[in-house]
Amino acid sequence: MNVPSLTPGQQQAIDALVTSGALQGVPPDLAKAARFLEQASEALGEVVDLRVPSVIYDIAYNAAHDVGEAMLAAYGYRTASGAGQHVAVGQFLEAVFDGPPAGCCAQVRPDPFGAQRPSLPRATRREGHCGPRSRRRPWAPRRC
C-alpha cells in the first residue's frame, strides 16, 4: 500500500483535530488499513444485488467509515474514545480529501438531477451512474 504524503494544508487540518482531542497519533498500521479496506470492499460487493434503499445506504455508509478507518490507520491516527468517533472520521476524510486528484477521472460530471436531487435518486439506484446494473463491481475505478 502506497500512502501519499499529506500536503501542508492537510497536515494542518489533521493537527487541529489532534489538538482538539478528536484524533490521537499512533504508529501507522498498514496491515490494519488493508483489513479495513478489504472489509469495505466485501460489503460493497454485496450492494449490487440489493433493492432496499435504506439497506444500500447503510452498507455504503459503513463501507465509507471503514475506508476512513483504513486511512486513519495508514497515516498513523485513531479516533479518541467516546462519543463523536464517526464525526472525527468524517472530519479526517474532509481534511485528507481537500481537493480532487489530478487526471481525467477527476473531471466534474454534470448532475443529472440538477437542483432537484432527491435524497436517494431512483434512477441512480435502478441504473447506477454507468448505465444498466451489471455484475461489475461498483467501486472499480473507471477508465477515462
N, CA, C and O atoms as a GROMACS GRO file, in nm:
protein
  576
    1MET      N    1   0.085  -0.117   0.000
    1MET     CA    2   0.000   0.000   0.000
    1MET      C    3   0.090   0.123   0.000
    1MET      O    4   0.181   0.136   0.081
    2ASN      N    5   0.062   0.213  -0.092
    2ASN     CA    6   0.138   0.337  -0.103
    2ASN      C    7   0.055   0.449  -0.040
    2ASN      O    8  -0.055   0.480  -0.086
    3VAL      N    9   0.108   0.509   0.064
    3VAL     CA   10   0.038   0.617   0.135
    3VAL      C   11   0.103   0.749   0.094
    3VAL      O   12   0.216   0.778   0.133
    4PRO      N   13   0.031   0.830   0.014
    4PRO     CA   14   0.089   0.958  -0.029
    4PRO      C   15   0.111   1.052   0.089
    4PRO      O   16   0.038   1.048   0.188
    5SER      N   17   0.210   1.136   0.075
    5SER     CA   18   0.237   1.236   0.179
    5SER      C   19   0.123   1.337   0.184
    5SER      O   20   0.061   1.367   0.082
    6LEU      N   21   0.098   1.387   0.302
    6LEU     CA   22  -0.004   1.489   0.319
    6LEU      C   23   0.052   1.625   0.278
    6LEU      O   24   0.170   1.653   0.297
    7THR      N   25  -0.034   1.708   0.222
    7THR     CA   26   0.006   1.844   0.190
    7THR      C   27   0.013   1.924   0.321
    7THR      O   28  -0.044   1.881   0.422
    8PRO      N   29   0.079   2.038   0.320
    8PRO     CA   30   0.081   2.120   0.443
    8PRO      C   31  -0.059   2.156   0.492
    8PRO      O   32  -0.084   2.158   0.613
    9GLY      N   33  -0.151   2.185   0.400
    9GLY     CA   34  -0.288   2.217   0.439
    9GLY      C   35  -0.359   2.100   0.503
    9GLY      O   36  -0.430   2.115   0.602
   10GLN      N   37  -0.340   1.982   0.446
   10GLN     CA   38  -0.399   1.862   0.503
   10GLN      C   39  -0.344   1.836   0.644
   10GLN      O   40  -0.418   1.809   0.737
   11GLN      N   41  -0.212   1.846   0.655
   11GLN     CA   42  -0.149   1.820   0.785
   11GLN      C   43  -0.194   1.920   0.890
   11GLN      O   44  -0.215   1.884   1.005
   12GLN      N   45  -0.209   2.045   0.850
   12GLN     CA   46  -0.255   2.147   0.943
   12GLN      C   47  -0.397   2.116   0.992
   12GLN      O   48  -0.426   2.130   1.111
   13ALA      N   49  -0.484   2.073   0.903
   13ALA     CA   50  -0.621   2.038   0.941
   13ALA      C   51  -0.623   1.917   1.034
   13ALA      O   52  -0.699   1.914   1.131
   14ILE      N   53  -0.539   1.819   1.006
   14ILE     CA   54  -0.533   1.699   1.092
   14ILE      C   55  -0.471   1.734   1.227
   14ILE      O   56  -0.517   1.685   1.330
   15ASP      N   57  -0.369   1.817   1.228
   15ASP     CA   58  -0.310   1.861   1.355
   15ASP      C   59  -0.414   1.931   1.442
   15ASP      O   60  -0.413   1.916   1.564
   16ALA      N   61  -0.503   2.007   1.380
   16ALA     CA   62  -0.609   2.074   1.455
   16ALA      C   63  -0.704   1.971   1.518
   16ALA      O   64  -0.753   1.991   1.629
   17LEU      N   65  -0.729   1.862   1.446
   17LEU     CA   66  -0.814   1.756   1.502
   17LEU      C   67  -0.746   1.686   1.620
   17LEU      O   68  -0.811   1.647   1.716
   18VAL      N   69  -0.614   1.671   1.610
   18VAL     CA   70  -0.539   1.611   1.721
   18VAL      C   71  -0.541   1.706   1.841
   18VAL      O   72  -0.564   1.663   1.954
   19THR      N   73  -0.519   1.833   1.816
   19THR     CA   74  -0.519   1.933   1.924
   19THR      C   75  -0.655   1.940   1.992
   19THR      O   76  -0.664   1.959   2.113
   20SER      N   77  -0.761   1.923   1.914
   20SER     CA   78  -0.896   1.930   1.972
   20SER      C   79  -0.932   1.804   2.051
   20SER      O   80  -1.030   1.803   2.125
   21GLY      N   81  -0.853   1.698   2.035
   21GLY     CA   82  -0.880   1.573   2.105
   21GLY      C   83  -0.965   1.476   2.027
   21GLY      O   84  -0.994   1.366   2.077
   22ALA      N   85  -1.005   1.512   1.905
   22ALA     CA   86  -1.086   1.422   1.823
   22ALA      C   87  -1.004   1.304   1.772
   22ALA      O   88  -1.056   1.193   1.759
   23LEU      N   89  -0.876   1.327   1.744
   23LEU     CA   90  -0.786   1.222   1.695
   23LEU      C   91  -0.665   1.211   1.786
   23LEU      O   92  -0.629   1.304   1.858
   24GLN      N   93  -0.605   1.093   1.782
   24GLN     CA   94  -0.480   1.069   1.855
   24GLN      C   95  -0.379   1.009   1.758
   24GLN      O   96  -0.414   0.929   1.671
   25GLY      N   97  -0.254   1.049   1.774
   25GLY     CA   98  -0.147   0.992   1.693
   25GLY      C   99  -0.107   0.855   1.743
   25GLY      O  100  -0.093   0.835   1.864
   26VAL      N  101  -0.090   0.761   1.652
   26VAL     CA  102  -0.045   0.625   1.683
   26VAL      C  103   0.052   0.584   1.572
   26VAL      O  104   0.057   0.650   1.469
   27PRO      N  105   0.128   0.476   1.590
   27PRO     CA  106   0.213   0.431   1.480
   27PRO      C  107   0.128   0.388   1.360
   27PRO      O  108   0.025   0.323   1.378
   28PRO      N  109   0.169   0.423   1.238
   28PRO     CA  110   0.096   0.377   1.120
   28PRO      C  111   0.087   0.224   1.118
   28PRO      O  112   0.182   0.156   1.156
   29ASP      N  113  -0.027   0.172   1.075
   29ASP     CA  114  -0.051   0.029   1.072
   29ASP      C  115  -0.112  -0.008   0.937
   29ASP      O  116  -0.234  -0.006   0.920
   30LEU      N  117  -0.026  -0.042   0.840
   30LEU     CA  118  -0.074  -0.073   0.706
   30LEU      C  119  -0.153  -0.203   0.701
   30LEU      O  120  -0.241  -0.219   0.616
   31ALA      N  121  -0.122  -0.297   0.789
   31ALA     CA  122  -0.197  -0.423   0.792
   31ALA      C  123  -0.342  -0.396   0.837
   31ALA      O  124  -0.436  -0.452   0.780
   32LYS      N  125  -0.358  -0.312   0.937
   32LYS     CA  126  -0.492  -0.276   0.983
   32LYS      C  127  -0.567  -0.202   0.873
   32LYS      O  128  -0.686  -0.225   0.850
   33ALA      N  129  -0.497  -0.112   0.805
   33ALA     CA  130  -0.558  -0.038   0.695
   33ALA      C  131  -0.606  -0.134   0.586
   33ALA      O  132  -0.717  -0.118   0.533
   34ALA      N  133  -0.525  -0.232   0.552
   34ALA     CA  134  -0.563  -0.330   0.449
   34ALA      C  135  -0.686  -0.410   0.492
   34ALA      O  136  -0.772  -0.439   0.410
   35ARG      N  137  -0.694  -0.445   0.620
   35ARG     CA  138  -0.811  -0.520   0.668
   35ARG      C  139  -0.938  -0.436   0.656
   35ARG      O  140  -1.043  -0.486   0.614
   36PHE      N  141  -0.930  -0.308   0.692
   36PHE     CA  142  -1.047  -0.222   0.679
   36PHE      C  143  -1.088  -0.206   0.533
   36PHE      O  144  -1.207  -0.207   0.502
   37LEU      N  145  -0.991  -0.191   0.443
   37LEU     CA  146  -1.024  -0.177   0.301
   37LEU      C  147  -1.086  -0.304   0.246
   37LEU      O  148  -1.180  -0.297   0.166
   38GLU      N  149  -1.037  -0.419   0.287
   38GLU     CA  150  -1.095  -0.546   0.244
   38GLU      C  151  -1.238  -0.559   0.294
   38GLU      O  152  -1.326  -0.605   0.221
   39GLN      N  153  -1.262  -0.520   0.418
   39GLN     CA  154  -1.396  -0.525   0.476
   39GLN      C  155  -1.491  -0.434   0.397
   39GLN      O  156  -1.604  -0.473   0.369
   40ALA      N  157  -1.446  -0.315   0.362
   40ALA     CA  158  -1.528  -0.222   0.284
   40ALA      C  159  -1.556  -0.279   0.146
   40ALA      O  160  -1.668  -0.271   0.096
   41SER      N  161  -1.455  -0.337   0.084
   41SER     CA  162  -1.470  -0.395  -0.049
   41SER      C  163  -1.571  -0.510  -0.049
   41SER      O  164  -1.655  -0.519  -0.138
   42GLU      N  165  -1.562  -0.596   0.050
   42GLU     CA  166  -1.656  -0.708   0.060
   42GLU      C  167  -1.800  -0.658   0.079
   42GLU      O  168  -1.892  -0.710   0.018
   43ALA      N  169  -1.818  -0.557   0.162
   43ALA     CA  170  -1.952  -0.504   0.185
   43ALA      C  171  -2.009  -0.442   0.058
   43ALA      O  172  -2.125  -0.465   0.025
   44LEU      N  173  -1.928  -0.364  -0.013
   44LEU     CA  174  -1.976  -0.301  -0.135
   44LEU      C  175  -2.006  -0.404  -0.244
   44LEU      O  176  -2.091  -0.380  -0.330
   45GLY      N  177  -1.938  -0.517  -0.241
   45GLY     CA  178  -1.965  -0.623  -0.337
   45GLY      C  179  -2.105  -0.681  -0.322
   45GLY      O  180  -2.158  -0.739  -0.416
   46GLU      N  181  -2.163  -0.666  -0.206
   46GLU     CA  182  -2.298  -0.718  -0.181
   46GLU      C  183  -2.407  -0.620  -0.223
   46GLU      O  184  -2.523  -0.661  -0.235
   47VAL      N  185  -2.375  -0.496  -0.245
   47VAL     CA  186  -2.474  -0.393  -0.276
   47VAL      C  187  -2.540  -0.416  -0.411
   47VAL      O  188  -2.657  -0.382  -0.428
   48VAL      N  189  -2.469  -0.472  -0.505
   48VAL     CA  190  -2.518  -0.488  -0.642
   48VAL      C  191  -2.652  -0.561  -0.645
   48VAL      O  192  -2.738  -0.527  -0.727
   49ASP      N  193  -2.672  -0.659  -0.561
   49ASP     CA  194  -2.794  -0.739  -0.565
   49ASP      C  195  -2.905  -0.689  -0.472
   49ASP      O  196  -3.012  -0.748  -0.467
   50LEU      N  197  -2.881  -0.583  -0.400
   50LEU     CA  198  -2.980  -0.533  -0.306
   50LEU      C  199  -3.078  -0.438  -0.374
   50LEU      O  200  -3.045  -0.376  -0.475
   51ARG      N  201  -3.197  -0.428  -0.318
   51ARG     CA  202  -3.300  -0.342  -0.375
   51ARG      C  203  -3.356  -0.240  -0.276
   51ARG      O  204  -3.423  -0.145  -0.317
   52VAL      N  205  -3.331  -0.257  -0.147
   52VAL     CA  206  -3.389  -0.169  -0.045
   52VAL      C  207  -3.295  -0.050  -0.023
   52VAL      O  208  -3.183  -0.068   0.025
   53PRO      N  209  -3.339   0.071  -0.058
   53PRO     CA  210  -3.251   0.187  -0.050
   53PRO      C  211  -3.189   0.210   0.088
   53PRO      O  212  -3.072   0.245   0.097
   54SER      N  213  -3.266   0.190   0.193
   54SER     CA  214  -3.210   0.215   0.326
   54SER      C  215  -3.100   0.115   0.360
   54SER      O  216  -3.004   0.150   0.430
   55VAL      N  217  -3.112  -0.008   0.313
   55VAL     CA  218  -3.008  -0.109   0.337
   55VAL      C  219  -2.883  -0.074   0.255
   55VAL      O  220  -2.771  -0.085   0.304
   56ILE      N  221  -2.904  -0.034   0.132
   56ILE     CA  222  -2.792   0.006   0.046
   56ILE      C  223  -2.718   0.123   0.110
   56ILE      O  224  -2.595   0.125   0.115
   57TYR      N  225  -2.794   0.221   0.158
   57TYR     CA  226  -2.734   0.338   0.223
   57TYR      C  227  -2.652   0.297   0.345
   57TYR      O  228  -2.540   0.343   0.363
   58ASP      N  229  -2.709   0.210   0.429
   58ASP     CA  230  -2.638   0.166   0.550
   58ASP      C  231  -2.507   0.096   0.515
   58ASP      O  232  -2.405   0.120   0.579
   59ILE      N  233  -2.510   0.010   0.415
   59ILE     CA  234  -2.388  -0.060   0.375
   59ILE      C  235  -2.286   0.039   0.320
   59ILE      O  236  -2.168   0.030   0.352
   60ALA      N  237  -2.332   0.132   0.237
   60ALA     CA  238  -2.240   0.232   0.180
   60ALA      C  239  -2.182   0.320   0.291
   60ALA      O  240  -2.063   0.352   0.287
   61TYR      N  241  -2.263   0.359   0.387
   61TYR     CA  242  -2.215   0.441   0.499
   61TYR      C  243  -2.108   0.365   0.578
   61TYR      O  244  -2.002   0.420   0.608
   62ASN      N  245  -2.137   0.240   0.610
   62ASN     CA  246  -2.040   0.161   0.687
   62ASN      C  247  -1.912   0.137   0.607
   62ASN      O  248  -1.802   0.138   0.664
   63ALA      N  249  -1.925   0.117   0.477
   63ALA     CA  250  -1.805   0.099   0.394
   63ALA      C  251  -1.723   0.228   0.391
   63ALA      O  252  -1.600   0.223   0.398
   64ALA      N  253  -1.789   0.342   0.380
   64ALA     CA  254  -1.716   0.469   0.382
   64ALA      C  255  -1.646   0.489   0.516
   64ALA      O  256  -1.533   0.538   0.520
   65HIS      N  257  -1.712   0.450   0.624
   65HIS     CA  258  -1.650   0.459   0.756
   65HIS      C  259  -1.527   0.368   0.763
   65HIS      O  260  -1.424   0.406   0.818
   66ASP      N  261  -1.538   0.248   0.707
   66ASP     CA  262  -1.423   0.156   0.705
   66ASP      C  263  -1.307   0.213   0.625
   66ASP      O  264  -1.191   0.199   0.664
   67VAL      N  265  -1.337   0.279   0.514
   67VAL     CA  266  -1.231   0.344   0.435
   67VAL      C  267  -1.166   0.454   0.518
   67VAL      O  268  -1.044   0.471   0.516
   68GLY      N  269  -1.247   0.529   0.592
   68GLY     CA  270  -1.192   0.632   0.680
   68GLY      C  271  -1.103   0.572   0.788
   68GLY      O  272  -0.995   0.625   0.816
   69GLU      N  273  -1.146   0.462   0.847
   69GLU     CA  274  -1.063   0.394   0.948
   69GLU      C  275  -0.934   0.342   0.886
   69GLU      O  276  -0.828   0.346   0.948
   70ALA      N  277  -0.942   0.294   0.762
   70ALA     CA  278  -0.822   0.247   0.693
   70ALA      C  279  -0.724   0.361   0.673
   70ALA      O  280  -0.603   0.346   0.694
   71MET      N  281  -0.775   0.476   0.632
   71MET     CA  282  -0.687   0.590   0.610
   71MET      C  283  -0.628   0.640   0.741
   71MET      O  284  -0.511   0.677   0.747
   72LEU      N  285  -0.708   0.642   0.847
   72LEU     CA  286  -0.655   0.680   0.977
   72LEU      C  287  -0.539   0.590   1.015
   72LEU      O  288  -0.433   0.638   1.056
   73ALA      N  289  -0.557   0.458   1.001
   73ALA     CA  290  -0.452   0.362   1.038
   73ALA      C  291  -0.329   0.381   0.950
   73ALA      O  292  -0.216   0.377   1.000
   74ALA      N  293  -0.349   0.401   0.821
   74ALA     CA  294  -0.236   0.416   0.730
   74ALA      C  295  -0.154   0.541   0.760
   74ALA      O  296  -0.031   0.540   0.746
   75TYR      N  297  -0.220   0.648   0.802
   75TYR     CA  298  -0.149   0.773   0.831
   75TYR      C  299  -0.103   0.784   0.977
   75TYR      O  300  -0.034   0.878   1.014
   76GLY      N  301  -0.142   0.686   1.060
   76GLY     CA  302  -0.097   0.688   1.198
   76GLY      C  303  -0.184   0.767   1.293
   76GLY      O  304  -0.133   0.840   1.378
   77TYR      N  305  -0.314   0.754   1.279
   77TYR     CA  306  -0.408   0.821   1.368
   77TYR      C  307  -0.518   0.724   1.407
   77TYR      O  308  -0.538   0.622   1.342
   78ARG      N  309  -0.589   0.758   1.514
   78ARG     CA  310  -0.710   0.687   1.552
   78ARG      C  311  -0.803   0.786   1.618
   78ARG      O  312  -0.760   0.892   1.665
   79THR      N  313  -0.930   0.752   1.620
   79THR     CA  314  -1.026   0.841   1.686
   79THR      C  315  -1.011   0.826   1.837
   79THR      O  316  -0.972   0.721   1.887
   80ALA      N  317  -1.043   0.932   1.908
   80ALA     CA  318  -1.042   0.927   2.054
   80ALA      C  319  -1.159   0.843   2.101
   80ALA      O  320  -1.259   0.830   2.030
   81SER      N  321  -1.148   0.786   2.218
   81SER     CA  322  -1.257   0.706   2.273
   81SER      C  323  -1.376   0.795   2.307
   81SER      O  324  -1.360   0.912   2.339
   82GLY      N  325  -1.494   0.736   2.300
   82GLY     CA  326  -1.614   0.808   2.341
   82GLY      C  327  -1.696   0.855   2.223
   82GLY      O  328  -1.675   0.814   2.109
   83ALA      N  329  -1.790   0.943   2.254
   83ALA     CA  330  -1.882   0.995   2.153
   83ALA      C  331  -1.807   1.077   2.049
   83ALA      O  332  -1.702   1.134   2.077
   84GLY      N  333  -1.862   1.082   1.929
   84GLY     CA  334  -1.805   1.165   1.824
   84GLY      C  335  -1.705   1.096   1.733
   84GLY      O  336  -1.639   1.163   1.654
   85GLN      N  337  -1.692   0.965   1.743
   85GLN     CA  338  -1.593   0.895   1.660
   85GLN      C  339  -1.628   0.902   1.512
   85GLN      O  340  -1.538   0.922   1.429
   86HIS      N  341  -1.755   0.886   1.477
   86HIS     CA  342  -1.792   0.893   1.336
   86HIS      C  343  -1.770   1.033   1.281
   86HIS      O  344  -1.728   1.050   1.166
   87VAL      N  345  -1.798   1.132   1.362
   87VAL     CA  346  -1.775   1.270   1.320
   87VAL      C  347  -1.626   1.293   1.297
   87VAL      O  348  -1.587   1.358   1.199
   88ALA      N  349  -1.542   1.241   1.386
   88ALA     CA  350  -1.397   1.259   1.373
   88ALA      C  351  -1.346   1.192   1.246
   88ALA      O  352  -1.260   1.247   1.177
   89VAL      N  353  -1.397   1.073   1.213
   89VAL     CA  354  -1.357   1.006   1.089
   89VAL      C  355  -1.395   1.093   0.970
   89VAL      O  356  -1.316   1.110   0.878
   90GLY      N  357  -1.516   1.148   0.972
   90GLY     CA  358  -1.560   1.236   0.863
   90GLY      C  359  -1.474   1.360   0.852
   90GLY      O  360  -1.441   1.403   0.741
   91GLN      N  361  -1.438   1.419   0.964
   91GLN     CA  362  -1.353   1.539   0.961
   91GLN      C  363  -1.215   1.506   0.908
   91GLN      O  364  -1.155   1.585   0.835
   92PHE      N  365  -1.164   1.388   0.943
   92PHE     CA  366  -1.034   1.345   0.891
   92PHE      C  367  -1.041   1.328   0.740
   92PHE      O  368  -0.953   1.375   0.668
   93LEU      N  369  -1.146   1.262   0.691
   93LEU     CA  370  -1.161   1.244   0.546
   93LEU      C  371  -1.175   1.377   0.475
   93LEU      O  372  -1.120   1.397   0.366
   94GLU      N  373  -1.248   1.469   0.536
   94GLU     CA  374  -1.263   1.602   0.476
   94GLU      C  375  -1.128   1.672   0.467
   94GLU      O  376  -1.100   1.740   0.368
   95ALA      N  377  -1.044   1.654   0.568
   95ALA     CA  378  -0.911   1.716   0.566
   95ALA      C  379  -0.822   1.652   0.460
   95ALA      O  380  -0.748   1.721   0.390
   96VAL      N  381  -0.829   1.520   0.448
   96VAL     CA  382  -0.742   1.449   0.352
   96VAL      C  383  -0.788   1.473   0.209
   96VAL      O  384  -0.706   1.492   0.119
   97PHE      N  385  -0.918   1.472   0.187
   97PHE     CA  386  -0.970   1.494   0.052
   97PHE      C  387  -0.999   1.642   0.032
   97PHE      O  388  -1.114   1.681   0.008
   98ASP      N  389  -0.894   1.723   0.042
   98ASP     CA  390  -0.913   1.868   0.032
   98ASP      C  391  -0.924   1.915  -0.111
   98ASP      O  392  -0.943   2.035  -0.134
   99GLY      N  393  -0.915   1.828  -0.207
   99GLY     CA  394  -0.930   1.863  -0.347
   99GLY      C  395  -0.929   1.737  -0.430
   99GLY      O  396  -0.884   1.633  -0.384
  100PRO      N  397  -0.979   1.745  -0.553
  100PRO     CA  398  -0.981   1.626  -0.638
  100PRO      C  399  -0.841   1.589  -0.685
  100PRO      O  400  -0.755   1.676  -0.698
  101PRO      N  401  -0.818   1.460  -0.710
  101PRO     CA  402  -0.688   1.420  -0.764
  101PRO      C  403  -0.672   1.470  -0.907
  101PRO      O  404  -0.771   1.498  -0.975
  102ALA      N  405  -0.550   1.480  -0.951
  102ALA     CA  406  -0.524   1.523  -1.088
  102ALA      C  407  -0.562   1.411  -1.184
  102ALA      O  408  -0.566   1.294  -1.145
  103GLY      N  409  -0.589   1.445  -1.307
  103GLY     CA  410  -0.616   1.343  -1.408
  103GLY      C  411  -0.758   1.349  -1.459
  103GLY      O  412  -0.842   1.422  -1.406
  104CYS      N  413  -0.782   1.271  -1.562
  104CYS     CA  414  -0.910   1.278  -1.632
  104CYS      C  415  -1.026   1.230  -1.546
  104CYS      O  416  -1.138   1.277  -1.564
  105CYS      N  417  -1.004   1.138  -1.454
  105CYS     CA  418  -1.115   1.084  -1.374
  105CYS      C  419  -1.163   1.184  -1.270
  105CYS      O  420  -1.268   1.162  -1.208
  106ALA      N  421  -1.090   1.291  -1.249
  106ALA     CA  422  -1.131   1.391  -1.151
  106ALA      C  423  -1.221   1.498  -1.213
  106ALA      O  424  -1.261   1.592  -1.145
  107GLN      N  425  -1.254   1.483  -1.341
  107GLN     CA  426  -1.338   1.581  -1.406
  107GLN      C  427  -1.476   1.581  -1.340
  107GLN      O  428  -1.530   1.476  -1.307
  108VAL      N  429  -1.529   1.700  -1.324
  108VAL     CA  430  -1.663   1.712  -1.265
  108VAL      C  431  -1.764   1.673  -1.370
  108VAL      O  432  -1.763   1.726  -1.481
  109ARG      N  433  -1.851   1.582  -1.334
  109ARG     CA  434  -1.957   1.540  -1.425
  109ARG      C  435  -2.084   1.615  -1.387
  109ARG      O  436  -2.109   1.639  -1.269
  110PRO      N  437  -2.165   1.652  -1.486
  110PRO     CA  438  -2.288   1.725  -1.454
  110PRO      C  439  -2.382   1.639  -1.371
  110PRO      O  440  -2.387   1.517  -1.386
  111ASP      N  441  -2.457   1.705  -1.285
  111ASP     CA  442  -2.554   1.636  -1.201
  111ASP      C  443  -2.680   1.613  -1.282
  111ASP      O  444  -2.746   1.710  -1.321
  112PRO      N  445  -2.717   1.486  -1.309
  112PRO     CA  446  -2.834   1.460  -1.393
  112PRO      C  447  -2.965   1.502  -1.328
  112PRO      O  448  -3.067   1.512  -1.396
  113PHE      N  449  -2.964   1.528  -1.198
  113PHE     CA  450  -3.087   1.564  -1.128
  113PHE      C  451  -3.096   1.714  -1.103
  113PHE      O  452  -3.198   1.761  -1.050
  114GLY      N  453  -2.994   1.789  -1.139
  114GLY     CA  454  -2.996   1.932  -1.118
  114GLY      C  455  -3.018   1.968  -0.973
  114GLY      O  456  -2.977   1.895  -0.884
  115ALA      N  457  -3.081   2.078  -0.950
  115ALA     CA  458  -3.103   2.126  -0.813
  115ALA      C  459  -3.212   2.048  -0.742
  115ALA      O  460  -3.231   2.065  -0.621
  116GLN      N  461  -3.284   1.962  -0.812
  116GLN     CA  462  -3.394   1.890  -0.750
  116GLN      C  463  -3.355   1.746  -0.719
  116GLN      O  464  -3.437   1.656  -0.731
  117ARG      N  465  -3.230   1.724  -0.678
  117ARG     CA  466  -3.181   1.590  -0.648
  117ARG      C  467  -3.255   1.532  -0.527
  117ARG      O  468  -3.254   1.591  -0.419
  118PRO      N  469  -3.320   1.417  -0.546
  118PRO     CA  470  -3.380   1.351  -0.430
  118PRO      C  471  -3.272   1.292  -0.340
  118PRO      O  472  -3.158   1.276  -0.383
  119SER      N  473  -3.307   1.260  -0.216
  119SER     CA  474  -3.206   1.212  -0.122
  119SER      C  475  -3.144   1.080  -0.168
  119SER      O  476  -3.023   1.061  -0.153
  120LEU      N  477  -3.222   0.989  -0.223
  120LEU     CA  478  -3.171   0.865  -0.281
  120LEU      C  479  -3.235   0.851  -0.418
  120LEU      O  480  -3.340   0.787  -0.431
  121PRO      N  481  -3.175   0.909  -0.521
  121PRO     CA  482  -3.241   0.914  -0.652
  121PRO      C  483  -3.273   0.775  -0.706
  121PRO      O  484  -3.187   0.687  -0.710
  122ARG      N  485  -3.397   0.757  -0.748
  122ARG     CA  486  -3.439   0.628  -0.802
  122ARG      C  487  -3.359   0.589  -0.925
  122ARG      O  488  -3.321   0.472  -0.939
  123ALA      N  489  -3.334   0.683  -1.013
  123ALA     CA  490  -3.261   0.649  -1.135
  123ALA      C  491  -3.122   0.596  -1.101
  123ALA      O  492  -3.074   0.504  -1.167
  124THR      N  493  -3.058   0.653  -1.003
  124THR     CA  494  -2.925   0.608  -0.964
  124THR      C  495  -2.932   0.468  -0.904
  124THR      O  496  -2.847   0.384  -0.933
  125ARG      N  497  -3.032   0.443  -0.821
  125ARG     CA  498  -3.045   0.310  -0.761
  125ARG      C  499  -3.074   0.206  -0.868
  125ARG      O  500  -3.019   0.096  -0.865
  126ARG      N  501  -3.160   0.241  -0.964
  126ARG     CA  502  -3.201   0.146  -1.065
  126ARG      C  503  -3.090   0.116  -1.165
  126ARG      O  504  -3.063   0.001  -1.196
  127GLU      N  505  -3.026   0.221  -1.214
  127GLU     CA  506  -2.931   0.204  -1.322
  127GLU      C  507  -2.788   0.232  -1.285
  127GLU      O  508  -2.698   0.198  -1.361
  128GLY      N  509  -2.764   0.292  -1.172
  128GLY     CA  510  -2.627   0.329  -1.136
  128GLY      C  511  -2.580   0.446  -1.220
  128GLY      O  512  -2.654   0.496  -1.304
  129HIS      N  513  -2.459   0.488  -1.198
  129HIS     CA  514  -2.406   0.604  -1.271
  129HIS      C  515  -2.348   0.565  -1.406
  129HIS      O  516  -2.320   0.653  -1.487
  130CYS      N  517  -2.329   0.437  -1.431
  130CYS     CA  518  -2.263   0.394  -1.555
  130CYS      C  519  -2.357   0.319  -1.647
  130CYS      O  520  -2.311   0.246  -1.735
  131GLY      N  521  -2.486   0.334  -1.630
  131GLY     CA  522  -2.579   0.263  -1.716
  131GLY      C  523  -2.647   0.150  -1.641
  131GLY      O  524  -2.646   0.147  -1.518
  132PRO      N  525  -2.706   0.057  -1.715
  132PRO     CA  526  -2.782  -0.051  -1.650
  132PRO      C  527  -2.697  -0.129  -1.551
  132PRO      O  528  -2.576  -0.143  -1.566
  133ARG      N  529  -2.765  -0.180  -1.450
  133ARG     CA  530  -2.700  -0.260  -1.347
  133ARG      C  531  -2.632  -0.381  -1.410
  133ARG      O  532  -2.686  -0.446  -1.500
  134SER      N  533  -2.515  -0.410  -1.362
  134SER     CA  534  -2.443  -0.527  -1.412
  134SER      C  535  -2.372  -0.592  -1.296
  134SER      O  536  -2.385  -0.546  -1.182
  135ARG      N  537  -2.297  -0.695  -1.322
  135ARG     CA  538  -2.221  -0.762  -1.217
  135ARG      C  539  -2.088  -0.692  -1.194
  135ARG      O  540  -2.009  -0.735  -1.110
  136ARG      N  541  -2.062  -0.582  -1.268
  136ARG     CA  542  -1.938  -0.507  -1.250
  136ARG      C  543  -1.934  -0.452  -1.109
  136ARG      O  544  -2.034  -0.401  -1.058
  137ARG      N  545  -1.820  -0.462  -1.045
  137ARG     CA  546  -1.807  -0.411  -0.910
  137ARG      C  547  -1.824  -0.260  -0.912
  137ARG      O  548  -1.754  -0.191  -0.986
  138PRO      N  549  -1.918  -0.207  -0.832
  138PRO     CA  550  -1.948  -0.064  -0.839
  138PRO      C  551  -1.833   0.024  -0.794
  138PRO      O  552  -1.832   0.143  -0.827
  139TRP      N  553  -1.737  -0.028  -0.721
  139TRP     CA  554  -1.627   0.054  -0.672
  139TRP      C  555  -1.505   0.046  -0.761
  139TRP      O  556  -1.404   0.111  -0.733
  140ALA      N  557  -1.513  -0.033  -0.869
  140ALA     CA  558  -1.397  -0.046  -0.958
  140ALA      C  559  -1.371   0.089  -1.024
  140ALA      O  560  -1.465   0.158  -1.062
  141PRO      N  561  -1.245   0.126  -1.038
  141PRO     CA  562  -1.215   0.256  -1.099
  141PRO      C  563  -1.259   0.261  -1.244
  141PRO      O  564  -1.253   0.162  -1.316
  142ARG      N  565  -1.304   0.379  -1.284
  142ARG     CA  566  -1.344   0.397  -1.423
  142ARG      C  567  -1.222   0.424  -1.508
  142ARG      O  568  -1.126   0.487  -1.464
  143ARG      N  569  -1.227   0.378  -1.630
  143ARG     CA  570  -1.121   0.409  -1.726
  143ARG      C  571  -1.166   0.531  -1.806
  143ARG      O  572  -1.278   0.537  -1.855
  144CYS      N  573  -1.077   0.628  -1.819
  144CYS     CA  574  -1.111   0.751  -1.889
  144CYS      C  575  -1.078   0.738  -2.036
  144CYS      O  576  -1.100   0.831  -2.112
   0.00000   0.00000   0.00000
